[in-house]
Amino acid sequence: MASRAMTRNLAAMLIQNGGCLERAMAKAAWTPGPWRAGVDVNDQPFVKGGGIYEEINREEDAHLIAAAPDLYDALAEMARLSVGGAATDEQLNTAEANARTALAKARGETHG
């Protein structure tokens, strides 16, 4: 299970750098999501959410930026579940599905 080993390593790094995962996650200082990518009537890509609206040079970049909160949440959940190895298969499957959904959003394959 390479993915489980990778999340354990990521969790260990987060814990080393922040003392505990929850404390590290609580220090998040960015505009809260959800964010949405789009293209306006003038074909200008944008990202909006959390009270902001930013024009972006490339639509692909807008999708990646809009997915950032979802990507962070998915990675944090996988890291949290990997600590101690007590996660159930159902929890890991849900976390993996959330990660795949976030990755699809980053690629511009879904809306949201």
VEXLOVEX-447188 format. One record per residue: y, x, z of N, C-alpha, C, O in turn. Coordinates in steps of 0.1 Angstrom, whole numbers, padded with zeros to 4 digits, always signed. Layout:
<rs>
YXZYXZYXZYXZ ...
</rs>
This chain:
<rs>
-0012+0008+0000+0000+0000+0000+0013+0009+0000+0019+0011+0010 +0016+0013-0011+0028+0022-0013+0041+0015-0008+0049+0021-0002 +0042+0002-0011+0055-0005-0008+0056-0006+0008+0067-0005+0013 +0045-0008+0015+0046-0008+0029+0050+0005+0035+0058+0006+0044 +0044+0016+0029+0048+0029+0034+0063+0032+0031+0070+0038+0039 +0068+0028+0019+0082+0030+0016+0091+0023+0026+0101+0028+0030 +0087+0010+0029+0096+0003+0038+0096+0009+0052+0106+0009+0059 +0084+0014+0056+0084+0021+0069+0093+0033+0069+0100+0036+0079 +0093+0041+0058+0102+0053+0057+0116+0048+0058+0124+0055+0064 +0120+0038+0051+0133+0033+0051+0137+0028+0064+0148+0031+0069 +0129+0021+0071+0131+0016+0084+0134+0028+0094+0143+0028+0102 +0125+0038+0093+0127+0050+0101+0140+0057+0099+0147+0061+0109 +0145+0057+0087+0158+0063+0084+0169+0055+0090+0178+0060+0096 +0168+0042+0088+0178+0033+0094+0179+0034+0109+0190+0035+0115 +0167+0035+0115+0167+0036+0130+0172+0049+0135+0180+0049+0144 +0169+0060+0128+0174+0073+0131+0189+0073+0131+0196+0079+0139 +0195+0067+0120+0209+0068+0118+0217+0058+0127+0229+0060+0129 +0211+0047+0131+0218+0037+0138+0213+0035+0152+0219+0027+0159 +0202+0041+0156+0197+0038+0169+0188+0026+0170+0177+0026+0176 +0192+0016+0162+0183+0004+0161+0188-0004+0148+0199-0004+0145 +0178-0010+0142+0181-0017+0129+0191-0028+0131+0200-0029+0123 +0190-0036+0141+0199-0047+0143+0213-0042+0145+0223-0048+0140 +0215-0031+0153+0228-0026+0155+0234-0021+0142+0246-0023+0139 +0226-0014+0134+0231-0009+0121+0235-0021+0112+0245-0020+0105 +0227-0031+0112+0230-0043+0103+0242-0050+0108+0250-0056+0100 +0245-0050+0122+0256-0057+0127+0269-0050+0123+0280-0056+0124 +0269-0038+0119+0281-0030+0116+0285-0033+0102+0295-0026+0097 +0278-0041+0094+0282-0044+0080+0296-0048+0080+0301-0057+0087 +0304-0041+0071+0319-0044+0071+0323-0047+0057+0334-0043+0052 +0315-0055+0049+0319-0059+0036+0322-0074+0035+0319-0081+0045 +0328-0078+0024+0330-0092+0022+0317-0100+0022+0308-0097+0015 +0316-0110+0031+0303-0117+0032+0300-0125+0019+0309-0129+0011 +0287-0126+0016+0282-0133+0004+0282-0148+0007+0286-0152+0018 +0276-0156-0002+0271-0152-0014+0282-0148-0024+0293-0154-0024 +0279-0139-0034+0288-0136-0044+0282-0141-0057+0270-0143-0058 +0290-0144-0067+0286-0149-0080+0292-0141-0091+0304-0138-0091 +0285-0138-0101+0290-0131-0113+0292-0141-0124+0285-0151-0125 +0301-0139-0133+0304-0148-0144+0312-0141-0154+0316-0129-0153 +0315-0149-0165+0324-0144-0175+0334-0156-0177+0330-0167-0179 +0347-0152-0177+0357-0163-0178+0360-0167-0193+0353-0162-0202 +0369-0176-0196+0371-0181-0209+0376-0170-0219+0375-0172-0231 +0381-0159-0213+0386-0148-0222+0375-0137-0223+0378-0126-0227 +0363-0140-0220+0351-0131-0220+0353-0119-0210+0348-0108-0213 +0360-0121-0200+0362-0111-0189+0352-0113-0178+0352-0124-0172 +0343-0103-0176+0334-0105-0165+0341-0104-0152+0351-0098-0150 +0335-0112-0142+0341-0112-0129+0331-0114-0118+0319-0117-0121 +0335-0111-0106+0327-0114-0094+0335-0121-0084+0347-0118-0082 +0330-0132-0078+0337-0139-0068+0328-0144-0057+0316-0145-0059 +0335-0145-0046+0328-0149-0034+0335-0144-0021+0342-0134-0022 +0333-0151-0010+0339-0147+0002+0355-0146+0001+0361-0138+0008 +0360-0155-0007+0375-0155-0009+0381-0145-0018+0393-0143-0018 +0372-0137-0025+0377-0127-0035+0374-0131-0049+0364-0139-0051 +0382-0126-0058+0379-0128-0073+0383-0114-0079+0394-0110-0078 +0373-0107-0085+0376-0094-0091+0371-0094-0105+0360-0097-0108 +0380-0089-0114+0375-0087-0128+0368-0074-0128+0372-0064-0121 +0357-0074-0136+0348-0062-0137+0348-0058-0151+0348-0067-0160 +0346-0045-0154+0346-0040-0168+0334-0045-0176+0336-0049-0188 +0323-0045-0170+0310-0049-0177+0303-0060-0170+0302-0060-0158 +0297-0069-0178+0290-0080-0172+0278-0076-0164+0275-0081-0154 +0271-0065-0169+0260-0060-0162+0264-0055-0148+0256-0057-0139 +0275-0049-0147+0280-0044-0134+0283-0055-0125+0281-0055-0113 +0289-0066-0131+0292-0078-0123+0280-0084-0116+0280-0088-0105 +0269-0084-0124+0256-0090-0119+0251-0081-0107+0247-0086-0097 +0252-0068-0109+0247-0059-0099+0255-0060-0086+0250-0061-0075 +0268-0061-0088+0278-0062-0076+0275-0075-0069+0275-0076-0057 +0274-0086-0077+0272-0099-0071+0258-0100-0063+0257-0108-0054 +0249-0092-0067+0236-0092-0060+0235-0083-0048+0226-0084-0040 +0246-0075-0046+0246-0066-0035+0242-0072-0021+0234-0067-0014 +0248-0083-0017+0244-0089-0004+0230-0093-0003+0223-0092+0007 +0224-0099-0014+0210-0103-0015+0201-0091-0015+0191-0091-0008 +0205-0080-0022+0197-0068-0021+0197-0062-0007+0186-0058-0003 +0208-0062-0001+0209-0056+0013+0200-0065+0022+0192-0059+0030 +0202-0078+0021+0194-0086+0030+0179-0085+0028+0171-0084+0037 +0174-0083+0015+0160-0082+0012+0155-0068+0018+0144-0068+0023 +0163-0058+0016+0159-0045+0021+0158-0044+0036+0149-0039+0042 +0168-0050+0042+0169-0051+0057+0157-0058+0062+0151-0054+0072 +0153-0069+0056+0142-0077+0060+0129-0070+0059+0121-0070+0068 +0127-0063+0048+0115-0055+0046+0115-0043+0056+0104-0040+0061 +0126-0037+0059+0126-0026+0069+0123-0032+0082+0115-0026+0090 +0129-0043+0086+0126-0049+0099+0112-0053+0101+0106-0050+0111 +0106-0058+0090+0092-0062+0091+0082-0050+0092+0071-0051+0098 +0086-0039+0087+0078-0027+0086+0077-0020+0100+0068-0012+0102 +0087-0022+0108+0087-0015+0121+0076-0021+0130+0076-0033+0133 +0068-0012+0135+0057-0016+0144+0045-0021+0137+0034-0023+0143 +0046-0024+0124+0034-0029+0116+0028-0043+0121+0017-0045+0118 +0037-0051+0127+0032-0064+0132+0034-0075+0123+0032-0087+0126 +0040-0073+0111+0043-0084+0102+0030-0090+0096+0021-0083+0094 +0031-0103+0094+0020-0110+0088+0020-0109+0073+0031-0105+0068 +0009-0111+0067+0009-0111+0052+0019-0121+0046+0026-0118+0036 +0020-0133+0053+0030-0143+0048+0044-0138+0049+0052-0140+0040 +0047-0131+0060+0061-0126+0062+0064-0115+0051+0074-0115+0045 +0054-0107+0049+0056-0096+0038+0057-0102+0024+0065-0097+0016 +0049-0112+0022+0049-0119+0008+0063-0126+0006+0069-0125-0005 +0068-0132+0017+0081-0138+0016+0092-0128+0014+0101-0130+0005 +0091-0117+0021+0101-0106+0019+0101-0100+0005+0111-0097+0000 +0089-0099+0000+0087-0093-0013+0093-0103-0024+0100-0099-0033 +0090-0116-0022+0096-0126-0031+0111-0126-0031+0118-0127-0041 +0117-0125-0019+0131-0124-0017+0137-0112-0024+0147-0112-0031 +0130-0101-0023+0134-0088-0030+0134-0090-0045+0143-0086-0052 +0123-0096-0050+0122-0098-0064+0133-0107-0069+0138-0105-0080 +0136-0117-0062+0147-0127-0065+0160-0119-0066+0168-0121-0075 +0163-0111-0056+0175-0103-0056+0176-0093-0068+0187-0092-0074 +0165-0087-0071+0165-0078-0082+0167-0086-0095+0174-0081-0104 +0162-0098-0097+0164-0106-0109+0179-0109-0110+0184-0109-0121 +0185-0112-0098+0199-0115-0098+0207-0103-0103+0217-0104-0110 +0203-0091-0098+0210-0079-0102+0209-0076-0116+0218-0070-0122 +0198-0080-0122+0196-0079-0137+0203-0090-0145+0203-0089-0157 +0209-0100-0139+0215-0111-0146+0205-0121-0151+0209-0129-0160 +0193-0121-0145+0183-0131-0150+0184-0144-0143+0177-0154-0147 +0191-0145-0132+0193-0158-0125+0207-0160-0122+0216-0151-0124 +0210-0172-0119+0224-0176-0115+0225-0177-0100+0216-0181-0094 +0237-0174-0095+0239-0175-0081+0248-0165-0075+0250-0165-0063 
</rs>
